[in-house]
Protein backbone atom coordinates (compact mmCIF):
# COMPACT_ATOMS: atom_id res chain seq x y z
CA UNK A 1 0.00 0.00 0.00
CA UNK A 2 1.47 3.41 -0.91
CA UNK A 3 2.32 5.72 1.94
CA UNK A 4 -0.42 8.13 0.91
CA UNK A 5 -3.01 5.42 1.50
CA UNK A 6 -2.03 4.80 5.11
CA UNK A 7 -4.30 6.14 7.83
CA UNK A 8 -2.57 7.08 11.06
CA UNK A 9 -3.13 5.90 14.60
CA UNK A 10 -1.41 7.38 17.65
CA UNK A 11 -0.33 5.21 20.57
CA UNK A 12 -2.05 5.64 23.91
CA UNK A 13 -0.12 7.52 26.57
CA UNK A 14 -0.55 4.81 29.20
CA UNK A 15 2.59 2.87 30.11
CA UNK A 16 2.20 -0.72 28.83
CA UNK A 17 2.91 -3.76 30.92
CA UNK A 18 2.49 -1.79 34.15
CA UNK A 19 -0.23 -3.01 36.48
CA UNK A 20 0.01 0.29 38.31
CA UNK A 21 -1.13 2.04 35.12
CA UNK A 22 -3.69 -0.32 33.58
CA UNK A 23 -4.78 0.31 30.02
CA UNK A 24 -8.54 -0.35 29.69
CA UNK A 25 -9.23 -2.29 26.53
CA UNK A 26 -12.71 -1.01 25.85
CA UNK A 27 -14.79 -3.18 23.51
CA UNK A 28 -13.56 -6.75 23.17
CA UNK A 29 -11.60 -7.57 20.00
CA UNK A 30 -12.71 -10.58 18.00
CA UNK A 31 -12.33 -12.30 14.62
CA UNK A 32 -13.43 -10.32 11.54
CA UNK A 33 -13.95 -7.03 13.36
CA UNK A 34 -12.21 -3.82 12.29
CA UNK A 35 -10.85 -1.34 14.80
CA UNK A 36 -7.76 0.88 15.15
CA UNK A 37 -7.16 -1.04 18.39
CA UNK A 38 -6.44 -4.15 16.30
CA UNK A 39 -3.30 -2.44 14.98
CA UNK A 40 -1.99 -2.11 18.51
CA UNK A 41 -3.01 -5.70 19.24
CA UNK A 42 -0.99 -6.96 16.26
CA UNK A 43 2.11 -4.92 17.14
CA UNK A 44 2.00 -6.11 20.75
CA UNK A 45 1.52 -9.72 19.66
CA UNK A 46 4.66 -9.30 17.56
CA UNK A 47 6.56 -7.90 20.53
CA UNK A 48 5.49 -10.92 22.57
CA UNK A 49 6.60 -13.32 19.78
CA UNK A 50 3.11 -14.59 18.96
CA UNK A 51 2.72 -12.94 15.55
CA UNK A 52 5.35 -12.51 12.83
CA UNK A 53 3.98 -9.64 10.74
CA UNK A 54 5.07 -6.03 10.27
CA UNK A 55 2.44 -4.58 7.97
CA UNK A 56 -0.31 -4.27 10.57
CA UNK A 57 -3.86 -3.15 9.82
CA UNK A 58 -7.20 -2.68 11.57
CA UNK A 59 -8.60 -6.07 10.56
CA UNK A 60 -8.76 -9.00 12.98
CA UNK A 61 -7.83 -11.68 10.45
CA UNK A 62 -6.78 -15.33 10.53
CA UNK A 63 -3.18 -14.80 11.65
CA UNK A 64 -4.31 -12.69 14.59
CA UNK A 65 -7.02 -15.22 15.36
CA UNK A 66 -4.39 -17.98 15.56
CA UNK A 67 -2.02 -15.92 17.72
CA UNK A 68 -4.46 -14.91 20.47
CA UNK A 69 -5.24 -18.45 21.75
CA UNK A 70 -1.49 -19.16 22.07
CA UNK A 71 -1.13 -16.09 24.26
CA UNK A 72 -4.14 -17.16 26.31
CA UNK A 73 -2.79 -20.69 26.82
CA UNK A 74 0.60 -19.40 27.93
CA UNK A 75 -1.12 -16.98 30.32
CA UNK A 76 -3.41 -19.59 31.91
CA UNK A 77 -6.54 -18.03 30.42
CA UNK A 78 -9.48 -19.59 28.58
CA UNK A 79 -8.54 -20.08 24.91
CA UNK A 80 -11.51 -18.24 23.43
CA UNK A 81 -9.63 -16.37 20.73
CA UNK A 82 -11.44 -13.22 21.88
CA UNK A 83 -9.34 -10.42 23.35
CA UNK A 84 -11.05 -9.44 26.60
CA UNK A 85 -9.59 -7.36 29.43
CA UNK A 86 -7.70 -10.28 31.13
CA UNK A 87 -6.15 -11.23 27.76
CA UNK A 88 -5.24 -7.61 27.09
CA UNK A 89 -3.64 -7.29 30.54
CA UNK A 90 -1.59 -10.45 29.88
CA UNK A 91 -0.42 -9.01 26.57
CA UNK A 92 0.52 -5.67 28.16
CA UNK A 93 2.80 -7.51 30.56
CA UNK A 94 4.58 -9.20 27.62
CA UNK A 95 4.95 -6.18 25.33
CA UNK A 96 5.82 -2.49 25.19
CA UNK A 97 3.94 0.58 24.01
CA UNK A 98 3.99 0.61 20.18
CA UNK A 99 5.57 3.53 18.41
CA UNK A 100 3.54 5.47 15.88
CA UNK A 101 5.90 4.14 13.19
CA UNK A 102 5.01 0.56 14.19
CA UNK A 103 1.30 1.33 14.29
CA UNK A 104 1.41 2.86 10.82
CA UNK A 105 3.74 0.23 9.27
CA UNK A 106 6.56 2.65 8.44
CA UNK A 107 9.16 1.21 10.81
CA UNK A 108 10.93 -1.22 8.46
CA UNK A 109 13.59 1.11 7.12
CA UNK A 110 14.12 2.82 3.76
CA UNK A 111 14.86 -0.38 1.87
CA UNK A 112 13.53 -1.75 -1.39
CA UNK A 113 11.45 -4.93 -1.39
CA UNK A 114 11.96 -6.63 -4.76
CA UNK A 115 14.48 -9.47 -4.89
CA UNK A 116 16.05 -7.90 -7.97
CA UNK A 117 16.83 -4.63 -6.17
CA UNK A 118 19.96 -3.90 -4.20
CA UNK A 119 18.21 -3.16 -0.91
CA UNK A 120 16.27 -6.42 -0.68
CA UNK A 121 18.75 -8.16 1.61
CA UNK A 122 18.91 -5.08 3.86
CA UNK A 123 15.16 -5.13 4.33
CA UNK A 124 15.20 -8.86 5.04
CA UNK A 125 17.94 -8.42 7.66
CA UNK A 126 16.10 -5.48 9.20
CA UNK A 127 12.83 -7.39 9.51
CA UNK A 128 14.56 -10.47 10.94
CA UNK A 129 16.25 -8.26 13.56
CA UNK A 130 12.89 -6.79 14.53
CA UNK A 131 11.46 -10.23 15.34
CA UNK A 132 14.63 -11.32 17.14
CA UNK A 133 15.80 -13.88 14.59
CA UNK A 134 18.97 -12.09 13.43
CA UNK A 135 21.63 -10.26 15.43
CA UNK A 136 24.04 -9.27 12.68
CA UNK A 137 24.59 -6.04 10.80
CA UNK A 138 22.05 -4.62 8.36
CA UNK A 139 24.61 -4.43 5.58
CA UNK A 140 22.94 -6.19 2.66
CA UNK A 141 25.60 -8.91 2.57
CA UNK A 142 24.57 -12.54 2.16
CA UNK A 143 26.37 -14.52 4.86
CA UNK A 144 24.83 -17.95 4.31
CA UNK A 145 22.36 -19.25 1.75
CA UNK A 146 21.28 -22.60 0.39
CA UNK A 147 18.74 -23.58 -2.24
CA UNK A 148 15.20 -24.30 -1.09
CA UNK A 149 12.01 -25.24 -2.94
CA UNK A 150 8.51 -24.54 -1.69
CA UNK A 151 4.92 -25.48 -2.43
CA UNK A 152 3.46 -25.94 -5.88
CA UNK A 153 0.30 -23.95 -6.77
CA UNK A 154 -2.70 -25.18 -4.83
CA UNK A 155 -0.56 -26.56 -1.99
CA UNK A 156 0.63 -23.32 -0.42
CA UNK A 157 2.42 -23.61 2.93
CA UNK A 158 0.59 -22.25 5.99
CA UNK A 159 1.93 -18.88 7.11
CA UNK A 160 2.45 -17.76 10.68
CA UNK A 161 4.37 -18.84 13.74
CA UNK A 162 4.66 -22.52 14.64
CA UNK A 163 6.56 -24.86 16.94
CA UNK A 164 8.46 -27.96 15.90
CA UNK A 165 6.31 -30.83 17.15
CA UNK A 166 8.17 -33.83 15.72
CA UNK A 167 11.51 -34.69 14.09
CA UNK A 168 12.61 -37.81 12.23
CA UNK A 169 15.86 -38.23 10.32
CA UNK A 170 14.52 -41.12 8.19
CA UNK A 171 10.91 -40.23 7.39
CA UNK A 172 9.14 -41.94 4.47
CA UNK A 173 5.81 -40.43 3.42
CA UNK A 174 2.96 -42.55 1.98
CA UNK A 175 0.35 -39.78 1.96
CA UNK A 176 0.19 -39.48 -1.83
CA UNK A 177 0.24 -43.17 -2.64
CA UNK A 178 3.97 -43.72 -2.99
CA UNK A 179 6.97 -44.11 -0.73
CA UNK A 180 8.58 -40.69 -0.71
CA UNK A 181 11.77 -40.31 1.36
CA UNK A 182 11.91 -37.16 3.50
CA UNK A 183 15.34 -37.34 5.19
CA UNK A 184 15.93 -35.06 8.18
CA UNK A 185 12.28 -34.02 8.40
CA UNK A 186 11.42 -31.22 10.84
CA UNK A 187 7.64 -31.12 11.28
CA UNK A 188 6.11 -27.84 12.44
CA UNK A 189 2.46 -27.95 11.26
CA UNK A 190 0.72 -31.31 10.89
CA UNK A 191 2.40 -33.13 8.02
CA UNK A 192 4.20 -30.00 6.79
CA UNK A 193 7.96 -30.17 7.32
CA UNK A 194 11.37 -28.89 6.33
CA UNK A 195 13.36 -31.75 4.77
CA UNK A 196 15.81 -32.86 2.09
CA UNK A 197 14.24 -33.72 -1.28
CA UNK A 198 15.92 -36.02 -3.76
CA UNK A 199 13.42 -34.90 -6.39
CA UNK A 200 14.55 -31.30 -5.88
CA UNK A 201 18.20 -32.37 -6.07
CA UNK A 202 17.54 -34.24 -9.34
CA UNK A 203 15.04 -31.98 -11.14
CA UNK A 204 15.49 -28.52 -9.67
CA UNK A 205 12.68 -26.01 -9.49
CA UNK A 206 10.41 -27.44 -12.20
CA UNK A 207 8.08 -28.94 -9.60
CA UNK A 208 7.32 -28.19 -5.94
CA UNK A 209 6.14 -29.65 -2.67
CA UNK A 210 2.71 -30.30 -1.15
CA UNK A 211 3.34 -27.58 1.43
CA UNK A 212 6.76 -28.57 2.74
CA UNK A 213 9.98 -26.56 2.51
CA UNK A 214 12.48 -28.73 0.66
CA UNK A 215 16.28 -28.47 0.74
CA UNK A 216 18.42 -29.44 -2.22
CA UNK A 217 21.65 -30.12 -0.31
CA UNK A 218 21.61 -33.28 1.82
CA UNK A 219 24.41 -32.03 4.07
CA UNK A 220 22.61 -28.76 4.73
CA UNK A 221 19.45 -30.65 5.68
CA UNK A 222 21.46 -32.76 8.11
CA UNK A 223 23.19 -29.68 9.56
CA UNK A 224 19.89 -27.85 10.09
CA UNK A 225 18.33 -30.95 11.66
CA UNK A 226 21.16 -31.09 14.19
CA UNK A 227 20.75 -27.41 15.17
CA UNK A 228 17.09 -27.51 16.24
CA UNK A 229 14.89 -29.42 18.66
CA UNK A 230 11.22 -30.11 19.34
CA UNK A 231 9.57 -26.97 20.64
CA UNK A 232 11.73 -24.53 18.68
CA UNK A 233 9.91 -21.73 16.90
CA UNK A 234 9.37 -21.70 13.13
CA UNK A 235 8.16 -18.52 11.41
CA UNK A 236 6.75 -18.72 7.86
CA UNK A 237 5.85 -15.49 6.07
PyMOL commands that set and color helices and strands:
alter all, ss='L'
color gray80, all
select helices_A, chain A and resi 3-5+19-21+36-47+62-74+85-93+100-103+120-130+198-206+218-227
alter helices_A, ss='H'
color red, helices_A
select strands_A, chain A and resi 148-149+160-163+166-173+180-189+192-196+213-215+233-236
alter strands_A, ss='S'
color yellow, strands_A
deselect
rebuild
show_as cartoon
